[in-house]
Amino acid sequence: MQNQYYLKDKKAQIYKKISTQDDIGQSIEKYYPIAPAQIWCYARQLSQTDVFQAAAYGDNETRLFVFNYYPKVDVYCMVLYRGEWYRVTRVDTTDDYKGEMYIYVQNAVGGWIPRDDEIEDYTPGMWDE
């Protein structure tokens, strides 16, 4: 069994930010989920050693998520996990780009957290490639 160490017994939703313009040219940002329901994942808080290593590179990472491979995830996507918002800081994939995706996040604060009116429902076919 591949990577049996990572038991995917938790669920989280990943949101991608899409910027558009309204009728008068003002920028509008909306957050769309990349899947119709929460996605199974492995999640853990980073150890103090991991946090210090990330800080050495200028990152402020606090948690790790391991999902199945989703090519639509990138830096600045948002993750909603157990009612808390996290901002993606780094995305690592396994060597074959078909296995698991390691997503490092930091706690979302202030203006990073999407407002209720910025969150849209899942749109089927939106993320098809």
C-alpha positions as CSV (number, residue, x, y, z in Angstrom):
1,M,0.0,0.0,0.0
2,Q,1.5,3.3,-1.1
3,N,2.2,5.8,1.6
4,Q,0.2,4.0,4.2
5,Y,1.7,6.3,6.8
6,Y,-0.6,9.1,5.7
7,L,-4.0,8.0,6.7
8,K,-6.5,10.3,4.9
9,D,-9.1,10.4,7.6
10,K,-10.0,14.1,7.5
11,K,-11.7,16.3,5.1
12,A,-11.0,19.9,3.9
13,Q,-12.2,22.1,1.1
14,I,-9.8,23.9,-1.2
15,Y,-10.9,27.3,-2.7
16,K,-9.3,29.0,-5.7
17,K,-9.6,32.8,-6.1
18,I,-10.8,34.1,-9.4
19,S,-10.6,37.8,-10.2
20,T,-13.0,39.3,-12.7
21,Q,-14.4,42.8,-13.4
22,D,-17.9,44.1,-12.9
23,D,-19.8,46.3,-15.4
24,I,-17.9,49.5,-14.5
25,G,-14.4,47.9,-14.4
26,Q,-13.9,47.3,-10.7
27,S,-12.1,44.2,-9.7
28,I,-14.2,41.5,-8.1
29,E,-12.6,38.5,-6.3
30,K,-14.6,35.3,-5.8
31,Y,-13.6,32.0,-4.2
32,Y,-14.7,28.8,-5.9
33,P,-14.3,25.3,-4.4
34,I,-12.3,23.0,-6.7
35,A,-14.5,20.0,-5.8
36,P,-18.2,19.5,-5.2
37,A,-17.6,18.3,-1.6
38,Q,-14.9,18.3,1.0
39,I,-11.8,16.2,-0.1
40,W,-10.3,13.4,2.0
41,C,-6.9,14.4,3.2
42,Y,-4.2,13.9,5.8
43,A,-3.6,16.9,8.0
44,R,-1.2,17.7,10.8
45,Q,0.3,20.7,12.5
46,L,3.9,21.3,11.7
47,S,6.5,20.6,14.4
48,Q,8.5,23.5,15.8
49,T,11.5,22.3,13.8
50,D,9.5,22.5,10.6
51,V,8.2,25.9,11.5
52,F,11.8,27.2,12.1
53,Q,13.0,25.7,8.9
54,A,10.2,27.4,6.9
55,A,11.0,30.7,8.7
56,A,14.6,30.4,7.6
57,Y,13.4,30.6,4.0
58,G,11.0,33.5,4.8
59,D,7.8,31.3,5.0
60,N,5.3,31.3,7.8
61,E,4.0,27.7,7.5
62,T,1.9,26.2,10.3
63,R,0.2,23.1,8.9
64,L,0.6,20.3,6.3
65,F,-2.2,18.8,4.2
66,V,-1.7,15.7,1.9
67,F,-4.3,15.4,-0.8
68,N,-4.5,13.2,-3.9
69,Y,-3.1,15.1,-6.9
70,Y,-5.2,18.1,-7.9
71,P,-3.5,20.2,-10.7
72,K,-5.7,23.2,-10.0
73,V,-4.1,23.9,-6.6
74,D,-1.5,26.7,-6.4
75,V,0.0,29.2,-4.1
76,Y,-2.6,31.6,-2.6
77,C,-5.5,29.1,-2.8
78,M,-7.4,28.9,0.5
79,V,-8.1,25.8,2.5
80,L,-11.1,25.5,4.8
81,Y,-10.5,22.9,7.5
82,R,-12.6,22.4,10.6
83,G,-14.0,25.9,10.4
84,E,-10.5,27.5,10.1
85,W,-9.1,29.2,7.0
86,Y,-5.5,28.6,5.8
87,R,-3.6,30.2,2.9
88,V,-1.5,27.9,0.7
89,T,2.2,28.9,0.8
90,R,3.8,25.9,-1.0
91,V,2.7,23.0,-3.1
92,D,4.9,19.9,-3.5
93,T,4.0,16.9,-5.6
94,T,5.4,13.4,-5.6
95,D,7.9,12.6,-8.4
96,D,5.3,11.2,-10.8
97,Y,2.8,14.2,-10.5
98,K,0.0,11.6,-10.2
99,G,0.2,10.6,-6.6
100,E,-0.1,12.8,-3.6
101,M,0.2,16.5,-3.3
102,Y,1.8,18.1,-0.2
103,I,0.2,21.4,0.6
104,Y,1.9,23.7,3.2
105,V,-0.3,26.4,4.6
106,Q,-0.2,29.3,7.1
107,N,-3.1,30.5,9.3
108,A,-5.2,33.0,7.4
109,V,-5.6,36.3,9.1
110,G,-7.5,39.5,8.6
111,G,-8.1,40.4,4.9
112,W,-7.0,36.9,3.7
113,I,-10.2,35.3,5.0
114,P,-12.9,35.3,2.4
115,R,-16.1,37.1,3.3
116,D,-19.4,35.1,2.9
117,D,-20.4,37.1,-0.2
118,E,-17.0,36.2,-1.9
119,I,-17.6,32.5,-1.6
120,E,-19.4,30.9,-4.5
121,D,-20.9,27.4,-5.0
122,Y,-19.1,24.7,-6.9
123,T,-19.6,25.0,-10.6
124,P,-19.5,21.7,-12.5
125,G,-17.0,21.7,-15.4
126,M,-15.3,24.9,-14.3
127,W,-12.0,23.1,-13.5
128,D,-12.0,20.6,-16.4
129,E,-8.7,20.7,-18.3
